[in-house]
């Protein structure tokens, strides 16, 4: 029989160290270890010794510890590249007011993220995530000096450089042009956010002759990804993809950003940390695998032999399932709806549906956002790496939101304890 969960405590109630230790079933010293790891926040007793702890936080940590000790885990479905590492039952948990994922939905500051992305531009959604205020008509402007130095740095790279390479180099170059980069005040960090994102897009080499360096970010990015002339529906789909991908809780790259920000790295360095993580095929580059799969299905006209080849090679079918969504990935659903308004996207949409239906004969997995991104990039004549670029540009806004939030926390709190499994000391010196 499963133990009953205790009734929720008053969110305003404070616990003493002894009370917190009793609720958690640990020694008082362990309570302070939880504080040092960022799992609990404490408040010094006014005019006295000792600390108090938020009852709600202590109760939540006690529940997590009970789940961990009983071997519980999250959904076991195959995950996409954006799998939100902070929600597994691991040792490190991070307080955040930015994104909540639950019941096959996700929310930015309490507002349904899909509703935001379908009714507002990428820039407006980014501002909402940064400030909690909606600023209609928001635009981002890149300083000429920043763009110049970033372009020179990117142009020096070999032609085969990956999108993450280009963006990482552009970020470092832009940082060198900003003498105020070490100012971590909220206004300064927001100023960096509004200039870094357009600088990154401007630094990317154009594929179209009419490179755009003004207007909505989606319009500027399109000319870096496709040689085709964009129609309004296609631009809306790209803008929607950017807005949907702004943030996704503590994905691996976001956790790296928060670790950097915890050490008080400036925003450019924090973004560089995120860019260093997304290049893996299990994160930002996952859409490229889905792009190639979709192309193969379109060429063969049938998903069955393509999926059979993937499975025969021992590979997971990309673009399906997500460990945070037992049901449908809401980002995929929203992006597919935008793509259905584009006539030339119909073959790719049908191929994507064929992939899902063929795989669902044995494994009930839904399409994730990587497959929806693949439909966008394939139908728009973009290269397989375009999805990674879209993901990185979009997520830069979320990374800066997390960095800004982390700057308000205690420095160096992102310090989990290592679980040593090597030989017990003392060992003899090696010969």
FIZANU-284153 format. One record per residue (C-alpha): residue in three letters; x, y, z. Coordinates in steps of 0.001 Angstrom, whole numbers, padded with zeros to 6 digits, always signed. Example, Ala and Ser with C-alpha at 12.3 -4.5 7.8 and 13.67 -1.06 7.14 Angstrom:
BEGIN
ALA+012300-004500+007800/SER+013670-001060+007140/
***
This chain:
BEGIN
UNK+000000+000000+000000/UNK+001427+003358-001026/UNK+002013+005918+001709/UNK-000370+008853+001617/UNK+001114+012266+000837/UNK+000846+014787+003676/UNK-001555+017668+003281/UNK+000039+020808+001759/UNK+001413+023260+004292/UNK+000761+026944+004495/UNK+003050+028510+001887/UNK+003867+031362+004329/UNK+004901+029109+007180/UNK+008599+029029+008090/UNK+010319+025991+009600/UNK+013270+025916+011943/UNK+016298+023834+011040/UNK+015182+021115+013449/UNK+011645+021045+012014/UNK+012963+020912+008444/UNK+015342+018086+009337/UNK+012532+016087+010958/UNK+010248+016518+007941/UNK+013031+015454+005579/UNK+014188+012630+007832/UNK+017798+013858+007843/UNK+020302+015427+010209/UNK+020377+019243+010575/UNK+023765+019276+008806/UNK+022138+017709+005747/UNK+019559+020501+005629/UNK+022367+023010+005134/UNK+023896+020728+002511/UNK+020597+020995+000613/UNK+020919+024789+000835/UNK+024469+024727-000523/UNK+023305+022646-003499/UNK+020473+025049-004333/UNK+017742+022584-003363/UNK+016461+024725-000484/UNK+016510+028433+000267/UNK+017081+029708+003794/UNK+016495+032954+005646/UNK+018515+034091+008630/UNK+016557+034581+011826/UNK+016228+038302+012477/UNK+018281+039318+015532/UNK+019233+035742+016350/UNK+021148+032692+015289/UNK+020060+030010+012893/UNK+017903+029959+009758/UNK+014331+029309+008740/UNK+013038+027473+005690/UNK+009984+027798+003498/UNK+007591+025001+004471/UNK+006400+024498+000906/UNK+009950+024044-000392/UNK+010785+021570+002358/UNK+007619+019603+001693/UNK+008342+019477-002072/UNK+011888+018271-001429/UNK+010583+015593+000953/UNK+008216+014348-001778/UNK+011047+014227-004325/UNK+013250+012320-001906/UNK+010489+009768-001304/UNK+010034+009268-005049/UNK+013780+008877-005566/UNK+014133+006343-002746/UNK+011249+004271-004151/UNK+012845+004157-007596/UNK+010211+006309-009256/UNK+010946+008001-012560/UNK+009337+010087-015189/UNK+007759+008962-018460/UNK+009855+006351-020214/UNK+008970+007282-023744/UNK+011719+008051-026164/UNK+012791+011648-025721/UNK+013497+014341-028244/UNK+016463+016625-028095/UNK+014846+019140-025771/UNK+014112+016922-022839/UNK+014222+019256-019842/UNK+016861+017695-017620/UNK+015783+019528-014459/UNK+012616+017464-014009/UNK+014123+014007-013617/UNK+014523+012695-010126/UNK+018133+013817-009871/UNK+019893+015462-006974/UNK+019853+018991-008339/UNK+016610+020939-008625/UNK+016383+024626-009494/UNK+013739+027150-008513/UNK+012451+029059-011521/UNK+009526+031342-012281/UNK+009895+031042-016061/UNK+008526+027800-017510/UNK+006215+025098-016202/UNK+005598+021815-018057/UNK+002662+019645-016996/UNK-000230+017643-018439/UNK+001097+017838-022028/UNK+001152+021633-021888/UNK+003787+024222-021093/UNK+003521+027743-019730/UNK+005672+030874-019775/UNK+005223+032788-016505/UNK+001897+031026-016001/UNK+000515+031783-019488/UNK-000043+029013-022028/UNK+003054+029111-024243/UNK+001232+027902-027358/UNK-001347+030682-027011/UNK+001479+033205-026661/UNK+003326+031858-029706/UNK+000252+031809-031935/UNK-000892+035321-030988/UNK+002412+037164-030576/UNK+005732+037486-032359/UNK+008959+035891-031244/UNK+010243+039239-029995/UNK+007086+039836-027945/UNK+007232+036358-026407/UNK+010903+036902-025550/UNK+010073+040174-023811/UNK+007322+038451-021850/UNK+009744+035770-020695/UNK+012381+038365-019715/UNK+010188+040918-017986/UNK+006678+039529-017462/UNK+005354+042420-019540/UNK+003862+042260-023025/UNK+005351+044915-025305/UNK+003424+044898-028605/UNK+005534+045656-031649/UNK+008832+044803-029925/UNK+011849+044868-032224/UNK+015526+044106-031682/UNK+018369+046169-033130/UNK+021966+045087-033602/UNK+024692+047731-033142/UNK+026758+048161-036306/UNK+030035+047652-034445/UNK+028842+044358-032985/UNK+027646+043068-036358/UNK+030893+044042-038063/UNK+033158+042205-035629/UNK+030833+039167-035501/UNK+030697+038876-039290/UNK+034462+039074-039616/UNK+034866+036309-037048/UNK+032297+034072-038761/UNK+033758+034660-042216/UNK+037105+033371-040983/UNK+035619+029928-040249/UNK+035801+027053-042776/UNK+032746+026470-044966/UNK+031849+023202-043222/UNK+031479+024902-039811/UNK+028240+023888-038089/UNK+025559+026418-037080/UNK+026541+026142-033423/UNK+030137+026958-034418/UNK+029042+030084-036288/UNK+026807+031295-033485/UNK+029329+030520-030764/UNK+032078+032426-032562/UNK+029710+035316-033270/UNK+028763+035427-029586/UNK+032382+035585-028439/UNK+033177+038238-031032/UNK+030201+040361-029991/UNK+031310+040095-026370/UNK+034709+041565-027208/UNK+032962+044570-028742/UNK+030892+045201-025609/UNK+032868+046912-022820/UNK+029779+046720-020569/UNK+029416+042951-020745/UNK+030397+042490-017085/UNK+027488+044638-015872/UNK+025034+042067-014540/UNK+022290+044491-013532/UNK+018862+043679-014919/UNK+018750+046635-017323/UNK+022209+045852-018673/UNK+021429+042159-019206/UNK+018168+043022-020966/UNK+020088+045419-023202/UNK+022493+042622-024058/UNK+019610+040288-024890/UNK+018003+042786-027275/UNK+021256+043340-029161/UNK+022861+039886-029088/UNK+020024+038020-030819/UNK+019911+040294-033903/UNK+023717+040315-033963/UNK+023796+036527-034154/UNK+021308+036473-037022/UNK+023129+039268-038864/UNK+026423+037382-038550/UNK+025087+034297-040339/UNK+026044+034079-044027/UNK+023069+034802-046319/UNK+021630+032195-048678/UNK+019438+034727-050497/UNK+020705+037756-052388/UNK+018453+040176-050512/UNK+019887+039728-047037/UNK+017566+041330-044476/UNK+019080+043156-041536/UNK+015937+044906-040371/UNK+012326+044059-039625/UNK+011015+041068-037639/UNK+013605+038500-036627/UNK+011896+035753-038616/UNK+012226+037802-041819/UNK+015939+038350-041205/UNK+016563+034702-040354/UNK+014703+033412-043430/UNK+017289+034929-045788/UNK+020026+033044-043884/UNK+018238+029706-044239/UNK+016498+029596-047619/UNK+017085+030834-051152/UNK+013343+030878-051800/UNK+011244+033991-051593/UNK+009163+033755-048458/UNK+005390+034155-048456/UNK+003521+035462-045446/UNK+002405+032009-044263/UNK+005980+030692-044353/UNK+007296+033661-042397/UNK+004518+033192-039857/UNK+005476+029529-039471/UNK+009131+030433-038904/UNK+008177+033140-036410/UNK+005890+030657-034667/UNK+008693+028103-034460/UNK+010985+030689-032863/UNK+008331+031677-030323/UNK+007471+028065-029468/UNK+011131+027215-028852/UNK+012028+030236-026694/UNK+012304+028121-023552/UNK+011566+024631-022279/UNK+012451+024535-018598/UNK+015811+023004-017658/UNK+016895+021367-020883/UNK+020568+020362-020907/UNK+021750+023567-022572/UNK+019707+025725-020189/UNK+021203+023982-017185/UNK+024678+024741-018595/UNK+023688+028397-018925/UNK+022490+028531-015335/UNK+025717+026939-014088/UNK+027699+029624-015943/UNK+025448+032384-014603/UNK+025750+030964-011088/UNK+029506+031561-011379/UNK+028612+035101-012517/UNK+029772+034625-016088/UNK+028483+037520-018228/UNK+025501+036881-020560/UNK+027645+036296-023653/UNK+029633+033616-021812/UNK+026434+032062-020461/UNK+024960+031890-023986/UNK+028225+030356-025222/UNK+027808+027621-022623/UNK+024360+026838-023991/UNK+025595+026800-027571/UNK+028296+024338-026574/UNK+025642+021844-025468/UNK+023038+022047-028252/UNK+025409+020715-030912/UNK+024807+017157-029704/UNK+022440+014961-031732/UNK+020271+014446-028633/UNK+019527+018141-028216/UNK+019535+021051-030676/UNK+020806+019014-033624/UNK+018031+016411-033302/UNK+015897+018156-035935/UNK+018626+017568-038530/UNK+018196+013813-038123/UNK+014435+014207-038558/UNK+015052+016384-041648/UNK+017088+013628-043324/UNK+014542+010977-042383/UNK+011743+013066-043869/UNK+013713+013599-047074/UNK+014256+009853-047407/UNK+010539+009183-046964/UNK+009680+011790-049617/UNK+012187+010269-052042/UNK+010951+006693-051539/UNK+007288+007635-051241/UNK+006768+005314-048266/UNK+007837+005522-044630/UNK+007912+001747-044013/UNK+011241+000882-045714/UNK+012933+004010-044331/UNK+011885+003238-040768/UNK+012900-000388-041223/UNK+016390+000751-042252/UNK+016630+003008-039195/UNK+015670+000215-036836/UNK+017877-002333-038581/UNK+020826-000008-038035/UNK+019994+000148-034334/UNK+018922+003800-034453/UNK+015939+005388-032765/UNK+013437+006879-035215/UNK+013999+010649-034858/UNK+011177+013116-034381/UNK+008992+010862-032245/UNK+008173+010864-028531/UNK+009211+013133-025703/UNK+010018+012209-022130/UNK+008133+015240-020768/UNK+004991+014671-022833/UNK+003332+011255-022460/UNK+000838+012480-025033/UNK+001342+014974-027838/UNK+004135+017558-027864/UNK+002157+020846-027848/UNK+004926+022602-029783/UNK+004629+020099-032628/UNK+000853+020401-032708/UNK+001021+024202-032926/UNK+003744+024237-035587/UNK+001949+021636-037716/UNK-001159+023863-037613/UNK+000868+026789-038977/UNK+002441+024587-041662/UNK-000974+023404-042848/UNK-001555+026944-044139/UNK+001363+026564-046577/UNK+000382+024671-049769/UNK+003945+023595-050620/UNK+004312+021999-047175/UNK+001590+019412-047882/UNK+003913+016626-049201/UNK+006206+016952-046182/UNK+003217+017006-043810/UNK+001859+013812-045395/UNK+005286+012179-045121/UNK+005484+013144-041448/UNK+002048+011655-040853/UNK+003176+008463-042600/UNK+006186+008253-040263/UNK+003993+008607-037174/UNK+001335+006146-038353/UNK+003873+003536-039470/UNK+005726+003645-036167/UNK+002509+003697-034128/UNK+001668+000173-035307/UNK+004007-001083-032611/UNK+004953+001884-030406/UNK+002364+004605-029591/UNK+004600+007651-029966/UNK+003521+011090-031129/UNK+005440+013535-033301/UNK+007665+015895-031357/UNK+008822+019377-032294/UNK+011888+018015-034133/UNK+009645+016385-036742/UNK+007574+019555-037082/UNK+010770+021568-037553/UNK+011846+019070-040206/UNK+008598+019668-042126/UNK+009302+023405-042003/UNK+012919+023112-043160/UNK+012322+020493-045869/UNK+009299+022270-047377/UNK+011126+025628-047300/UNK+014194+024400-049169/UNK+016420+024813-046132/UNK+019479+022640-045354/UNK+019317+019890-042708/UNK+021166+022141-040258/UNK+018493+024863-040453/UNK+016487+023397-037589/UNK+019527+023631-035335/UNK+019952+027288-036272/UNK+016289+028050-035586/UNK+016515+026256-032250/UNK+019687+028096-031180/UNK+018463+031557-032150/UNK+015107+030973-030456/UNK+016581+029493-027299/UNK+019086+032335-026856/UNK+016189+034390-025487/UNK+015340+031686-022974/UNK+018970+031241-021956/UNK+019274+034920-021143/UNK+016023+034776-019158/UNK+017477+031935-017087/UNK+020814+033732-016702/UNK+019005+036853-015522/UNK+017041+034802-013002/UNK+020203+033045-011805/UNK+022012+036359-011248/UNK+019426+037034-008551/UNK+020312+033846-006676/UNK+023192+033085-004335/UNK+026454+032788-006339/UNK+027868+029326-007027/UNK+024766+027536-005734/UNK+024883+025132-008719/UNK+027293+022787-006995/UNK+026045+019187-006790/UNK+028044+016697-004770/UNK+030021+014012-006559/UNK+029218+010408-005653/UNK+032677+008880-005523/UNK+032776+005239-006686/UNK+036543+004735-007013/UNK+038844+002677-004767/UNK+038816+003637-001120/UNK+041876+005575+000032/UNK+044554+005314+001070/UNK+045900+003407-001912/UNK+049619+002689-002461/UNK+051516+004962-004820/UNK+051650+003565-008376/UNK+054925+001911-009376/
***
